[in-house]
């Protein structure tokens, strides 16, 4: 665990819609609380920053660009961000075209984002099609040797990009004693933090999505301040980890389904206002050691909605501190430790539009929603899709039948382990007769067996009768040696026909990894594109032979 870090009073809070009528109580676990009051806050809508007056715009394209003098225009872009940064002066926007920016395309990490320079992709999609993958080592004045994708300097901006650092202890963006603006990005699959804030940093981190990072969405350490506003943290270790003597403002975020929602330690004094913190595996908010979070006072209510977390919604695990938490929507039985608590009815911050509640910012969201619209995929009764759940052979057969309705090319085969009254019996027969699936042996199908990524791709290549590809194509995958011998030709064919979608790195196939619902959605959609039954969806994770084999 990092050693983390007091917040100056601000005038950023809005008033309540009705007065607080309850009485402050010193609350310990299981104590009674005062009746709720109305203390709903109005959500703040972020405005997209305008292009600065007189700003110079230079362009980068990892597929068509060229790092040479005279390049950098929209029609003749640079190839790498690294080269563009060398040319950029203050008041420059580096506009990234769709694609993946990696060491394989010439990037040198970490990327040092100079003062006054903006690195911009596509803010409207939060960078779904503009991806930076990689990281490099550097020496931090406060945390020694680190590995980061981007080192953000004063007055720099990062907007509209997906950022992934797959390296050991890898952080997406490192912010040390600087004040960048980081907005409308996706931080996913970083091996440690999405963003690490330390020293005396004072960044604005707003409207980003943090999901599936191994350690924390954001870490705030030492004497850092800053504003963390309007972000989504989901399935990402600790949503926010705050330590040292740091004093960040944490406002109007959605913090869902993490290990702990907000973890606060050392002598940190963050201010929490208007956040939705629910369904985290352990605690919604936990304070330890000598930390003193501010969750609201009589004249400045918290307006946080903290509910449905696995252990406690609010856990004061400090030795002797009392936490002020006036004007929040928290289940009184889910509070532990000394807390000055007044209940309130709170409206959660807005956001989360889409077909399913749990795929916002997910790399496969466009594929999932497209197949759901076609009736090929569906979600669960709780409104979720559960993209990380595995797919078994029976479920895959159902998807094949819905997507392709294959005509029979061989007679039916009665599998010993699939009875006529089995729920997927008919779908298994259709997939088998259509050439998409076979038994695991001459008698058994094993419907409950989870299907691997390589098996799903071989099934699609076989069922679609893809023309064979040169077996050398598979050499573009760093883990090609893990591809079973029987699958080399079908995988080469699937790669050539752009059925393969690899997240987060195109060159990592993970052939023997169990296929998730997200994986299958991407593979099947690409197969429909190949068949002429769907329009291509731009994605930096689709493997293209010409792209990955270029020098």
N, C-alpha and C positions, 0 to 999 in steps of 0.2 A: 504494500500500500504506500502510495506517495505520502509525504508529509505536506499537508496543505496549510491554509491560512485564515476587519472591522469595517463597518460601512458608515460613511458620512451621511448625515441627514440630507434628504433630497426633497424637492417639491413636485415629484412626478406623480403623486397619488391623486386619484379622483375621489370625490366625496361619495357618500352612500345615499341611497334613494329614500331611506327612512332612518330615524334615529335608533341607536342601540338602546334597548330598554332593559337588557339583562344585567345581572350583577356579576362582577368578577369573582371567580372562585379559584382557590388553589386546588388543582385537580390532580389526584393520583389515580392509578389504574382502577377502574370500577367505580369511581366517584360519580355523584350526580352532577349535572350541569344545568345552567339556566335555560329557560325556553328559548327557541330560536327567534331571531329577528330577521328582518329583510335587510340585506347588505349587499345588494347586487351591484356589480360594477359594469360599466359600459366598455366593451372591447375596443381596443385601439387598432385601427387599420394602418398598416405600413404603406408608405408611398415609395414607389420605385424611384431611385435617384435619377436625375436627368444627367445627360452628358455634360460635363463641365464646359464652360465657355472657352473656346480656343483649344480644346483637347485634341491631341493628335491620336488617330486610331491606326494601329497596325494589325495585320491579319496573320493568322497561323492556321495551316491545314496539314495534318500529319500524313495525308495520302498524296496530295498534289503539290505540296509546298517545296521550296528550295531555299536553303540557308545561304544566301549570297547577297552581295551588295546590289542594291537596286530593287530587291524584292521587298515584301511587306505590304503590298497593296491587296485589295480584295481580289483582283484578278490574277495577281502573282504573289501569293502569300509566302511567308516563311514556313519552314517545315516544323521547327521545334520552338517550344516556349523558351527553352534555355537560350537560344540564339536571339529571340525577340527581346528577352530581358536585357541582354547585353546592349541592344540598340536603344532601349526605351529610356527616356528622360522623364522627369516629373511632369504630371499632367498628360500622361499617355494612357490610352486604353489598349490593352492587348486583347483583340477579339478572337476567340477560339472557334474554329469551325467544328462541326460534329465529327466525332472520332475518338479514338483512344490515344492518349499521350503517355508513352511508356519509355523505358530504357531501350526497347527494341526499335522504337521510332526515333531514337537519338537523344532523348532527354537525359540530362545530368542532374541528379538529385543530391541534396534538397534544392528546390527552386527558391532563390532568394528574391522575394517580391520587394522591389525598391520603393523608397518613400515616394508618395504621390502617384504611384502606378496602379492601375486597375486591371485585374485579370478577370475577363468576362466571357462566359459561355452563353447559355440560354436560360435567362431568369424565368421565363414563362413556364418552363418544365422543371425548374430547379436543377437543370443540368442532366436530365435523363440521357441525353445523347452526346454529352461532352464529358469525357472521363479522363482523369489523371490517375494513373496507377504507378506506384513506386515510392521509393524513399532513399535517403542517404544520411550518412552520419555527420554530426557536427558537435561542437563543444558548447554547451549551455553554461553561461556564467553562474546560474543558480542550481542546475541539475546535472552538471558534468556531461558525459557523452550521451547523445540521444540520436534517434533516427526519425526523420520527418520528411513529409512530401514537400511542404511549403514552409518557409520561414518568412513571416509577414512583418515588414518594417512599418515605421510611422506613416500615417495618412495613406496607407495602401488599402485596396479593396479587393475582395474576392466575391464573385457573384455568378450564379448560374452554372455551377460545375459539380460533378460527382467526384469525390476524392476518396481514394483507397490506398492505404499503405499496408501491403501484405507482409512486410518484413518483421522479423522478431522485434518486439517492443516498438512497433511502428506507430507513429502519430501522424494524423492527417495534416493539421496546421499547427505550427508552434508560434505562440505569441509571447514574447518576453520583453517587458518594459516598453511596449509600443501600443499604439491605439488604432489598429485597423478596423475597418467595417467588413464584416463577413455575413453575407445575406443570401437567401434563396439558393442554398447549396444542399447537396446530399452527402453525408458522411457515412460510409458503410464499409463493413468488413475491414476496418483498421485493426491491426493486431493489438493495439493498446487503446489510445484515445482518438476520438474524432478531432477535438481541439484541446490543446494544453495551454493554459494561461498562467503566467508566472512573473516573478519580479514585481515591478510596479505597473504592470500592464493595465490598460483601461480601454478594452475593445468594446465594440457594439456587435453582438452576435444575434441576428434576428432572422426569423422566418426560414430557418434551416430544418432539415430532417436528419436525425441521427438514428440509425438502426443497425443492429447486428454488429456492433463493434465489440471487441473482446473484453475490454476493461471498462471504460466509461465513455459516455457521449462527450461530455466536457469535464475537464479537470481544472480547478482554479486553486492556485497555490501562492505561497509567500505573501506579499502585501498587495496583491492584485486587486483591482476593482472591476469596473465594467458593467455592462448591461446585457443580460441574456433574456431576450424577449421574443415571444411568439413562435418558439421552436417546438418541434415534435421529437420526443425521445421514446423509442419503442424497441424492445428486445435488445438492449444495448448495455449489458452489465449494470453498473450504476448509471442512472440517467445523468446526474450531475454529482460530481465529488468536489467538495469545497473544504479547504483546509488552510493551514498557516494562520496568518492574521488577515486574510482576505475579506473583502466586504462587497461582493457583487450584488447587484439588483437582479432578482430572478422574477420575471413578471409575465403572466399570460402564456405560459408554456403548457403543453400537454405532455405528461410524463407517464407512460403506460407500459405495463408488462415487462418491466426491467427487474433486476435482482432487488435492489433498493431504488426507490425513486430519486431521492436526494440524500446523499450521505455527507454529513458535516462533522468535521473533527478539529483537533488542535484548538486554536482560539479564534476561529473564524466567526464572523458576525454578518452573515448574509441577510438581506431583506427579501422576503417571499410575499408576492402579491398576485392575486388573481390567477393562480395556477390550478390546473386539473391534474391531480396525482392519484391514479387509481390502478388497481389490478396488478400491482407490483408483487413479486413473489414473497418478499419479506416485509420490509417497512416502507411506508409511503415517504415519511421524512424521519430520519434518525440523526440525533445530535449526540456526540460523544466527547470525551476528555473535558475541555473547558470551553467548548463552542457555545455561542449564544445567538441562535437565529431569531430574527424578528418576524413573527407570523401575524402581527397586527396588534394595535393598541386601541384604546377607546376613541381617540380622535383620528385614527388612521387604520381602519379595520383591514384584516388580511384578505378577505374575499377569496380564499383558497378553498377548493373543493377536494377533500382528501378522503377517499372511501375505497372499500373493497380490497385493501391490500392484505397480503397473506398473514402477517404477524400482527403488526400494529399500524394504524394510520399515522400516528405521531408518537415517536418513541424518544423520550428524553432520557438518554443513558449517561448524561454527565454526572459528575460526582455530587455537585451541590447547586447547580444553576437552576433557576426557574425560567421557563420559556413563556413569553407573552404570545398568546394566540387568540386574539379577540376578533370576532366577526368572521369565522370560518365555518364551513359545512363539513363537520367531522362527526363520526359516530362516537358518542361519549364512551362507549365500552371498549373502544379501540385506541385509547390514549393511555400511554404509560409514562410515569414519572411526574415531576412537579411542573404543572402547566397552568398558567392563568388563561382560562378558556371561556369564551362566550360564543355560543352557537349562532349561526346565521344561515339564511337561505341564500345560496349563491348560484348564479348562472355561470356555467363553465365557459371558457374561452371558445370562440368559434374555430372551425376547421374540420378536416376529416371528410370532405365531400368525396363521393365515389361509390362504386358498386359494393365494395366490401370494406369493413371497418379497419382491417389490419394490413392493407397492402399499400397505404400511402407512402410514396417514396421507394417502394420496392422495385428492384430492377425489372421484374417480370410483370409489373402492373399492366402495361399495355396489352400484353398477350393474354393475361387472365381476363381482363375486362372484355377483350374482343371475343374470346371463346365463350364467355358467359353470355354475351349478347347473341351469340349463335345457338345457345342452348346446349353447348357441348360440355361445359363445366358449370358447376353450381357450388354455392357455399353452404354454410351450416346455419342452423336455426338461430344462432346468436348473432348473425350478421357478419361473421368472419369467413375468411377463405382458408386460413391456416396454410400459408404457402410453404412452410418448412416441413410439413408432414410428409411421410413417405407414401408411395403408391404401390399397391400390391398388384399381382398379375390379373386378378379378377377385375379390379378397378380400371386397370389399363385397358383390358378388353372392352369394357363399357365405353371408355373414351374413344377407342378406335372405331367402334360401331357407330357412335354418334357423329364422329368427325368424317368418316369416309364411307359408311354403309357399303363395305366391299362386296362385290359379286363373288360367288363361290368359284374356286378354281380346283377344288378337290373335295372328295366326299367327307361327310361328317365322321368324327371319331369319338366314341364314347369313352371318356376318361374315367378310370376307376374311382378317382377322388372328387368327381363332380357329378353329383346326382341330378336327376331330371328336375327336382324341386329346388335346387340351389338357386339363390337369387340372381346370379349372373350366368346361369347355364346357357341361355340363348345367346348372350353376347359373346361368351367364350367360343361357342360353336361358329358364330359369324366371323370372329377374328381368326379362328383356325382355318375355316374353309376358305377365307379370303386371302390366306397366305401371310397374314401379319404375325401370327403367333403359332407356336408349336408346343407340344408337351415337353416336359423336362426329361421324359423317357417315353417309351412306347405305350405306357399305360397311365401315366400320371401327369396332371397339369399343375398341381400345387397352386391353387388360386390365392391362398393367403401369403404366398412367398413374395417378399418385396422385390420389385424389379430394379435393376441397376441402370445407371445411365447408359452404359454400353449396350445392354440388352434392349432398352427402349429405342435407341438409335438403330440398332440392327433390325429390330422389328419394323420400323418405319421404312428403312431402306429396302427391306425384302418385300414388304407389302406394296410399296410404290413401284417396285421393279426399277430402281434407279440404275442408270448405266454405270458400269464399273469405273472406279477411279484408280489412278495410278497409286499403287500401294505406298510409294515414297511420300505421298501427301501427308501421311500420318506422322512423318518425322518432324513436322512443325510443332507437334505437341511435346512439351518437355517430359511428360510421363508416358510417351508412346510405348515404352517397354512394358507397361502394365496392361496394354490392350491384348486380350486373348487372341491367339492365332486365328480362330474361326471368324473373328470380328474385324480383322485388318481391312479386308476388301470392302465390306459394307460401311465401315467408318470412313474409309477414303472416299467412297461414293457419297455418303451423307455430308462429308466436309465439302466436297467439290460442289454439291448442290445447295449448300448453305442451310442445311438443317441443324447444324451444330451451333449451340449457343452456350458459351462458357462464361460464367460469372465467378469471380471478378476478373480473371485473367483469361484472355482468349487462348493462350498457349498451354493452359492447364485443363486437360480433359476430365480428370478424375473419373476414369472409365468404370471403376468397380465400386464407386460410391453409390449408395442407394439414391434413386431418382426421387426428388421431391415433387410436390404438386406444382411448384413453380417451374422446375425443370421440364416436366412433362408438358405443361402449358406452352412453354417456349418451343420445344421440339415439334409438338403437334401443329402449332400455328405455322411454323416454318415449313412443315410438310404440306400444309394447305396452300401456302404461297407457291411452293414448287408445283403443286397440282393445278394451279391457276384458279383456286377457289377462295383466295383471300388476297388483299392488298398488303404489300410489304410494309412492315413497321420499322422505322429507323431505330437501330440499336447498335451501340458500340461493342456489344458482346457477341454478335453474330460473327462466326469465323468465316473469313473470305480468303481463299487461297492466294489470290494475287496480292492482297494486303499483307498477309502474314509472312509471305516469302520474299517480299521486296527487301533490298539491302538497307 
